[in-house]
Amino acid sequence: MKNTVNRRSLLKSSLMTLGGMALAPHISMGAFQNASFSVDEKNRLYYSPLLREHFLDERPDVMAMAARLNANENPYGPPESAKKAVIDAVSGGNRYSWRELAVLVDKIAKKEGVDTKHIMMGPGSSDLLEKFALVMFMNGGNIVSADPTYMSLIRVAESVGAKWKPVPCTKDWSHDLKAMEAAIDKDTKMVYICNPNNPVGTITDSKALMDFCSRVSEKVPVFIDEAYLELAEGTGAVSMVSLLKEKKNVIIARTFSKIMGMAGLRVGYAVALPSTLDQIQKITRGGMGISHTSVLGAIASFEDTEFQAMTKKLNTECKEYLYENLKKLNYKYITSYTNFVIFPINMDGKEFLSKMTAKGVMIRTFDINDKPWCRVSMGTMDEMKLFVKALGELS
Ligand SMILES: Cc1ncc(COP(=O)(O)O)c(C=O)c1O
């Protein structure tokens, strides 16, 4: 059984019953801030048949936390170059940023090998995920995706009336492309692929995915969320953007929040066929939501390949350190191609979450198939050491 709860009413009732204490941090501050969400009979957030998430009754003091390893942010950002650009841009904040945005779009188009008409900007890729969901599902239909996966687009699609057709991941936690293709029917309006996939951190083979997107996009648009693609090192993973040259109906979402260290500055973009973007931009505007300072910060960080290379290197070092220590502590884990790692734990997810939080370490705990898992983002090496120490004390 699941109950749909409006965040505001739950917040209100929690304020009454808990004497002023607020809700789970990822709800009150997360992507679904004003959205309806559901809790199941065990008081876990209900994401999917397979995936539930635990949340705390009290919101911890985020600023007092020693290690913030719960939101897959880049601990090294923003790059110095972007900080300077943001500061220098402040005095131009009385003007709309169209000219500067066009400079950024030009650079992105050049890198992606497409015309600027293929680019739609947004204040973070979440904004684009949501806009595509709103527009493409406003007249119903269904969406096919893996389960588990990143729920942002799917949640919004469901909220406006879409039916979600979740397809369980394969045994190795990659997309079951065959089953996904079979799940498409006459009402399917979109296939959503998150590659590498959040929250499992796995990658689906690029060649198989390319074949899938090429074939399936003849029938229905395929949305590929590549938020973590740059971090998929050593896999030969490539973007699906090249399919646009063949006029395939694919939509690729990218973000400045991860490799470029700008999560709080909010910049992302979608690359798609101009006709697909027209459909979205008839109703909503993309770049309008990005501040002038963020546009200038994004131009700087986009060009700061040194910072991006450093992020990759340190991210890999932290993952290796984590793997080594998880093995020492007898934890199995799913090999990750992102900046987070998920692994099964031997403790109730909510208990684990509150114990870690009490130690100043923010992580997320999910139940997958009713078994508890911890998802930890890569922080600085010092933060990873704190995490490993805290984990050791709980084990
Ligand atoms: C798979 C995926 N897509 C999109 C986003 C949204 O990122 P942003 O809105 O910061 O660009 C996230 C954030 O964690 C993510 O994990």
PDBQT file of the ligand as one rigid body, heavy atoms in Angstrom, charges set to zero:
ROOT
HETATM    1  C1  LIG A 401      20.919  11.227 -13.179  1.00  0.00    +0.000 C 
HETATM    2  C2  LIG A 401      20.722  12.646 -12.799  1.00  0.00    +0.000 A 
HETATM    3  N1  LIG A 401      20.160  13.470 -13.671  1.00  0.00    +0.000 NA
HETATM    4  C3  LIG A 401      19.967  14.757 -13.385  1.00  0.00    +0.000 A 
HETATM    5  C4  LIG A 401      20.335  15.272 -12.162  1.00  0.00    +0.000 A 
HETATM    6  C5  LIG A 401      20.027  16.702 -11.878  1.00  0.00    +0.000 C 
HETATM    7  O1  LIG A 401      21.135  17.466 -11.876  1.00  0.00    +0.000 OA
HETATM    8  P1  LIG A 401      21.066  19.040 -12.003  1.00  0.00    +0.000 P 
HETATM    9  O2  LIG A 401      19.653  19.476 -11.913  1.00  0.00    +0.000 OA
HETATM   10  O3  LIG A 401      21.872  19.547 -10.871  1.00  0.00    +0.000 OA
HETATM   11  O4  LIG A 401      21.663  19.349 -13.334  1.00  0.00    +0.000 OA
HETATM   12  C6  LIG A 401      20.935  14.443 -11.207  1.00  0.00    +0.000 A 
HETATM   13  C7  LIG A 401      21.326  14.975  -9.900  1.00  0.00    +0.000 C 
HETATM   14  O5  LIG A 401      21.853  14.349  -9.042  1.00  0.00    +0.000 OA
HETATM   15  C8  LIG A 401      21.126  13.093 -11.538  1.00  0.00    +0.000 A 
HETATM   16  O6  LIG A 401      21.662  12.237 -10.679  1.00  0.00    +0.000 OA
ENDROOT
TORSDOF 0
